[in-house]
Amino acid sequence: MYDIILKNCNIVNENQIKESDIAIKNQRIDLISTSIDSEAREVIDLNGRYVIPGLIDDQVHFREPGLTHKGDIATESKAGLAGGVTSFFEMPNVNPTTTTNENLTKKFELASTRALSNYSFHLGASNTNIEEIKKVDINQASALKVFMGASFGEMLVDDIDALDDIFNYSPLIVVTHCEDQKTVKKNEEIYLNKYGEDLCAEHHHLIRDVDSCYLSSSLAVDLAKKYDADLHVFHLTTEKEMELFTPGKVDGKKITAEVCVHHMYFNESRYADLGNQIKCNPSIKFESDRLALIDALLQDKIDIIATDHAPHTWEEKNQTYSKAPAGLPLVQHGMQILMDFYHQDILSLETIVQKTSHNVANRFQVKDRGYIREGYYADLAVLDLNTPYTVSQDNILYKCGWSPFDGHTFKSSIFMTIVNGNIAFKDGKVEENLPNGMQIEFDR
């Protein structure tokens, strides 16, 4: 007796699409076969809908502990279910910061009773916590997050000796936010002197400009080469930075790259109508940069697509430009953005799966997830390519309650999300009384 049988699937997996059925038992995929007619507690005919591995979003801010007026592990993982996200890696810039192993363990304890999808957490680096970094459990933390810009307090790592130690001694993959703070500060002063109270979001990409990104990302790449370190550069935004990365499969690379959905979708023209809603760090830049990011993705210079989901309240975002925080909520709508790229013949479904699931699992050595394989956990997203989805106040699940896509109609929708063999989202609704997600295991 199977728990669930999915009939008439178009499975997108390992660079091919094939018609098949999937049988799920005891949280895992038990059988993949052309036709499965065994008994099951539930049989679902998907009528040719596309089944992909659930997304593994390696870059989210769920704001817990300490910032839970913006979002929390429960609300944001729930929103992710509606976007096909079955696993997430969460960031350390919370309160208190996740810069000690004690605080890291506490976050795992929080998630064990609150996360509705599978979870792991990045340990955070500081200028002074190298001893904590050295003793981290590599089978617990997903990676070591280094803010080489766009942060403050202990989370900003701007001491070159500290960076040398981090790249030399980190037992984890180093994942970086790359912006040169001195360049940003200089640009801020220039534009503030020029525009004063008229300074606004339309200046954001000029303040956090191409040079600020390139100076920092090139430093990270140089340090990784110097110490033969594992480096993964988050949310790249510029054409110029693409020269730092090499094409090829993610396996075997020690220096890899990532792009986020909003940097693929928006360009500088949208500051005029969306303003602070799309203020984020690093900034959304020029159309030429946006196109270069997509081209690099197709060349396999960029290995992974993520969201950098970063909610703030509507009140916070509606402050003046200088006071409004950077970041936007995306975990519920990232896949719909990518499906629009599919409809535009820009990305194939196979490429989307490679960049959102397979490559994340490979790069971070995730155990038994990220693929549709017998014996792997049944983490699945079912795509309905032919049913449009309009974002509205009625279906936004973020705790912050808003989205820059409010009122926008995507060409496709998420029909169903399955986490660890349990139907978690179906027909536009998150299921009630879901079991908690599982701590992600690594093969390291």
N, C-alpha and C positions, 0 to 999 in steps of 0.2 A: 504494500500500500504506500503510494507516494503522498506527500503533503500537497503538492501542486503540480499539475501538468499544464504547460503552456503549449497550445497547439497552433500550427500554421504561423510560425515565426519566420521573419527574415532576419537571420542572425548576422550582425556586423562584427567581425572578430578576426584579428590576425590577418588583416589586409585582404579579406574576402567577405563576400555576402553569400549566404547559402540558406535555402529553405529547410527548416527542421523543426522538431519539437524539443522541448526541454522539460525534464522531470526533476523535481526538487524534493529532497528528503533530508531531514535533520540539519537544516540550515544551508546545505550545500547542493550543488548541481550534481545529481546522481547519474543522469543519463542524457545524452544528446543524440537523437536519432531521427531519421527521416519521418518515421511515424511511431508514436508511442500510444498504445491503446490499453495500458494497464489501468488498474483502479487507482483512484486518488481522492483525497478529501475534497479537492476543488480542481476542476478542469476549466481552463479559460481559453477560448478561441480568440486569437489575436488577429485573425483575418488578414494576415500578411503585413501587419505592422512591424516596424524595425526594432529589434532588441539589441541593445548595446550593453557593454559592461557599465555598471554605475560609475559616475564620475568620481575621481579622487581629486578633490580640490586641495592643493598643497599650500594655499595661501589665503587664509581667512582671518578676520578679526571678529570674534564673537563676544568680546568685551567683558568677559567674566574671569576673575573677580574684579570688583571695584568700579566698573563703568556700566553697570547693568541698566541704567536708565536709557542707554542706546540700544542694547541688545543683550542676550545671554545665550548660554549654550543650548538651552531648550528651544527658545524661539527661533534662533538662527539655523539650528540644525533642522528644525521643522520646515522652515522656508526652503532650505536646501533640498529636502525631499521632493518638493513641488518642482524643483529644477533638475531632478535626476541625479543629485549628488548623494552618494551613499557613504562616502568617507571624506574626512577633512583633517588637515593639519592646521593647528591654530597658533596664533602669534603671541609673543611674550610681552608686548607693551600694554599690560593691564596693571591693576593696582592691588596688591604689590606686584612688581615686575617678576617675570619668570626667569630670574637671573641666578637663582640658587636651585640646587637639586631638591631641597626641601619644598620650595614653592612649586617646582615642576610636579612632584609627587602629589601635592595637594590638588593641582589642577586635574590630574588623572582621577583622583578620588571624587572630585566634583562631577566630572563627566560621566563617571560610572553610574550615576543615578539621574542624570539630566540629558545626556546626549541621545537623540533619536536616530543617529547614524553612527558609523564607526569613526573613531577619533584617535588622534595623536597630537602631540604638542612639541613645538620648537623650544629648546632652551635658548635664552637670550644672552648675548654677549654684552659686556661692558668694558670700560677701560681697565677694570681692576679685578675681574672675576676669573682669571685664567686658571686658578686652582680648582674652582667649581667645574669649569669646562673639562679639565683633564680627567676628573673622576666621574663624569656623566656615564650613565648606563646606555650604551649604544643600542641596546635592544628595547629601550623605553622611549627616549626622545626621537623625534623624526629627523631633526637636523639642528644645527646651530645658527640662529638668526643674528646677523650683524647689521645694525643700522649704521651705514657709513654716510649718513645724512638723513634729513627729514625727521629727526627725532630730537629729544632734549633730555636733560638730566643724565642719569646713568645709562640710559638706552642708546645715547649717541656715542659711537666709538670713533673718536677722531685723533687718538694718540697713535702715531706710527709705530712706536715700540709695542703697544698693545696689539695692534693689527699684525705685526710680525709674529708675536707669540701665538695669536689665535690661528693664523694660517699654518704655523709650524707645528702646533701641538694639538689642535682639535681632533678628537677621535671621530667626530661626526662630519658629514657633509656641511660645508659652510655655505649658507644661503644669504644673499646680500641685498640690501636696499642701497642703491648707488646714486648719490647726489653729493657734489662737493659743496660743503656748507659755506666756505669762504666765497665762492663764486655766487651762490644764491644770496648771501648777505650783501655783497657788493651791488648786485642787480636790484635788490630790494631798496637800497638807499637811492640808487639812480632813479628808479620809477616813482618812489615816494616823493622825492624832491621835485620831479617833473609834474606829477599829477595830483599830489596832495590828497585831498578828500575825494577826488574823482578816481582814485586808484580802484580798479575793479577786477572781476574775474577774467576779463578780456586781456589783462596784462599777465596772467598767471604763467602762461607758457613762455613768456619773454623773461620773466624773473627766474623761473626754474627752467633754464634754457638747455639747448643741446650741449653746450660746453660743460655745464655743471654735471650733466649725466656722464659725458664721455670721460672727463677727468677722473671721476670716481670709479666707473666700471673698468677703465683701463688699468687703474691702480689695483683693483681686485684681481684682474686677470694676471697682472705682473706678479703679484704676491703668490697667487696659486701656482704659477710656473716656477717661481723661486723656490717654493717649499714642496713642490709636487703634491699640492693639496687638492682635495675634491671641492670644486666650487660650482655652485648653481646660482646664476644671477637672475633675480626676480624682475618682473615687470619692466622690461626694456621698452624704450619709447622713441628711439631715434634711428634714423638711417645711418648716421655716422658710426654708432656702436656696432653695427652689424659686421664691420671689418674685424672685430675682435674674436669672432666665433667661426668655427669650421663646420662645413656640412658633413652629414653622415649619421649613421644610426646612433642612438643614445648609448647603447651598450659599448663599453670600452672608452667612452669619453670621460675625461676627468674635469673638463670645463664645459658646462652646459648652460643653456639660456631659456628664458621664459618670456611669454607675452601674456597680457591680460586682455579680456574680451573688450573692455571699454576703450583700450588703446587701439584695438583693431577696428572698432566701430565708429568712434567719434573723431572729429578733427577740430582745429581751432575755430572754425566757423560757428560751432555750436555754443561757444561761450556767450554769444549775443542773446540767445533765447533761454539757455539753461543756467547760465551764470554759475553761482556757487554750487549748484547741484552736481556739476561735473568737475569741481575743484578737487584735485587729487594730487598726490605726490608719489612718483614723478608725474609731471603734468601731461595732459593730452596735448599733442603738438600739431605740427602741420600735416596737411594731406599727403605731402611727399613722404613724411615719416610713416604715416599710417600704411601707405602702400608698400613701403620698404619692409615693414614688419611682416606683412602678409607674404611678401615675396620670400623673405628669409625663412618663414615658417614652411613654405612649400619646398625650399631648398634644403630643409633639415638643418639649417643653422640654428633655428629656434626649435627646441625639443618639446616644450610643454606649454599648454594653455591653462591659465587659472583665472580666478575672479578678483583676488584681493578685496573681497567683500569687506567693506568698512563702514558700518552704519553710524550715522549721527542723527540727532533729533532734528525735526523740521525747524524748530526754533533756533537751534545752533546754526543750521545752514542758512537761515535768513538774517543772520547778523551781517554787518559790513564785511566786505571782502577780507580785510586784514584780520578780523576776528573769527570769521567762519572757519571751522576745522576742515581738513582735507580728507577726502574719502567718500565713497558712495556705496549703497547697498546693491549687490549684484548676484548673490548666490542662487536666487530663485530664477533668474532670467538669463544666466550665461549660456545655457544650452540652446534656448530659443534664438539668441543672437547667432550662434554658430549654425543653427539650422537655416537661418536666413542666408548665411554665406553659402550653404549648400544649394539653396534655391537659385542663387545668383551664379552658380557654376564656378565658385571661387574655391570652395573646399569640398572634397568628397567625404562621404560618411566614414570611409575607412581612415582618412586622415584625421578627422575629428576624434575618432575613437583612439587612434594612435597617440594623439597629443594630450588627451584628457584622462586616459586610463592606462593604456599599456606602458607608455613612457614614464609616467609617474611611478607606477609599480616597479619598473625596472631600475629607474634612477635611485629610488630610495630603498630598494630591496624589500618591498612589501611582500609579505607571505600570503599566498593563496587568494589574492584579490587582483583586480585589474584586467582580468581575462574571463571569457566564457569558456570554461574548461571543466570537464568532469573532475570532481574532487575539490574544486574551488568553491569558496563561499558564493551563494546565490545572491550577489549584488548586481541588480539589473535595472536598466531604465528602458521603458518601451516608448518609442517615438511615434507620434501620429503626424506624419509629414503633410497630410492633406486637410487638417483641421486647424484653422487660424485661432490665435489666442490673443485677446485684447487685455492689456494690463489695466486694472482699475482698482479703486479703493476697496472694492468688494473682494478682490482676490490677492492683494498684496499681503504677504504673511510676515514681513519684517516687523520687528517690534517698533522700529522707528516710524512705520506706517506710510512711507512714501517711496517713490522710485522715479528716476529720471525718465523712465519709459511709461509713466502713467498716461493712459490714453492711446498708447501706441499698439498697433496690431501686428503681431508676428505671424509669419506664414504657417508655422507649425506649433505643435503643443506636445507636452509630456502627457502621455496617456496613463502610465503606471510606473511606480518605482518600487522595487523589491529590495529589502535589506536583510541579509542573513536569512533568506528564505521566507521572510514575512512580507506580505503586501503592506506597504507603508503609505502609499499615495495612489489613488485611482479616481478617474473621472472628476478631476478637479478638487478632490478633498483628501486631506491627510486622515488616515485611519485613526480611530480612537483607541486608547489603551494599548499603545504599541510597547513592545519590550524595548529596553534600552539597547543602544548600539554597543559594539564590542571594542575594546582597546585593540588597535591595529598591532599585529605582530610583524617582526622584520626577520629576514634571513640574512644575518650579518655575522 
